[in-house]
Amino acid sequence: MFRALNLYRASKAILRVQNMSRTEMLAQQERSWRALAHRAFATSPFYRRHLAGLDLDRCALSDIPVLTKTTLLEHWDEIVADPRLHWKALHEYLREPKNWGRLLHGRWMVSMTSGTTGASLAIPHEITSVDWNNAVHAIRQFPTASKSTTPLPSFFKKRPVVAAFICTSAPTVSASLLQTRPWIGSLLCDYRPVSITAPWNQIIDQLHEIKPTVLVGYASLIGRLAQARLDGTLRLDLPAEGGAIVTGGDNLTPGIRLLCRQAFGIDPLNGYGCGETLGIARQFPGMDHMTVFEDLAVFEAVDHNEQESPPETLSDHALVTPLLNTALPLLRYRIEDRVRFGPAPAGWPFKLIHEVSGRSDMTYIFHAPEKLVFVGVKLLIVMENQPLVSFYQFCQTGPCAMEGRFVLQPGTDPADVLPGLEAAIRQSLNEGGCSKVSCKAVLVHHLEPDPRTGKVEQNVPFK
């Protein structure tokens, strides 16, 4: 019953905040991050040093020093103050598959990040934070706050059947969120897990069996399903009313959007988050961009000096402060995604994300023969406006060589596209100081997903 009470409290708080003015919402957000900072200072030896000299009742958020993943790894046991959640204890707990998706001590959801942005991390989330995340996704389903309300189960119509694609071969965040869903969620949706690391024909057969009305998973996997629907391998129709496609975890490219429209007649809705923070933003039906959940996290777009990026400008990176997870207090935690904000739309107190470039910080090391360092996110920016490309992958093929691999939209003539793509790779390398690195663009029919995560990695440097 305590989970149901959590959801009730979360729903009331979420509805109250989303109907505030932006000024009122920002004041509420400030109270939340100051409370988190005080708690971190009181419980964490690391934060007592990290925040020393700051007046936590009066300082600006920008006065708080940035926390990097490297620092988090080095000082984990001083940041996570509860001894039951220390590094060795968590990793020992997750060595047992029986613990995956179970609540540790009935209080914490523990999972591993995928490691696509560096080293994998064991992440504990307070169940309160998890329930807030569940509630916000259930409530915010409409283009205006006034229409977004707590959903009620209906006994007069069929529940949506949701095919949720998760990685079951590791204690992933996506699997843990599904496996720890409160029972009350089953009254609203019939969730059916589908392992993204299963053989492809097994995934297709499972979809034929469960006949979902909603697809939720990596954009790269959803795009591949759209291809299968177009070539007749997948025999699945999503209903015009109540059918939906929700993506997250990797880039929803213009090419994948186009494939989904052609295959299912549905425009996919984008989602954005990471394992350390859970949900950050989501696209609602009828809206072109994602709305930031500013009541759940402070999300900052900053330049290379950690200063706020000008409006409508693509940031150098981003900083996120999750407001509810006191188990792992993260104040201004750096992530390498580049984002461009837009103003709060009519009907919401929250700003929009107009663009997210990159979902990784993959770094290429070339030798020409001198050492050259190139950040892969520069290549992902090139692909933001390429609707004729369904999938892509950039691979380091030698000490001083790179290859761009592309799956094109059906019916596209490679001669019309590949030369321009190769020229764009060349320009990115040149601008990144890697003019000596050779490159080429090649056409492929399929890109294999990573067998560990089920995700098509878009940057593949030498390991």
Secondary structure, 3 states (H helix, E strand, C coil): CHHHHHHHHHHHHHHHHHCCCHHHHHHHHHHHHHHHHHHHHHHCHHHHHHCCCCCCCCCCHHHCCCECHHHHHHCHHHHCCCHHHCHHHHHHHHCCHHHCCCEECCCEEEEECCCCCCCCCEEEEEHHHHHHHHHHHHHCCCCCHHHCCCCCCCCCCCCCEEEEEECCCCCEHHHHHHHCCCHHHHHCCEEEEEECCCCHHHHHHHHHHHCCCEEEECHHHHHHHHHHHHHCCCCCCCCCCCCEEEECCCCCCHHHHHHHHHHHCCCCEEEEEECCCEEEEEECCCCCCEEECCCCEEEEEECCCCCECCCCCCCCEEEEEECCCCCCCCCCEEECCEEEEECCCCCCCCCEEEEEECCCCCEEEEECCCEEEEECHHHHHHHHHCCCEEEEEEEEEECCEEEEEEEECCCCCHHHHHHHHHHHHHHHHHHCCCCCCEEEEEECCCCCCCCCCCCCCCEECCC
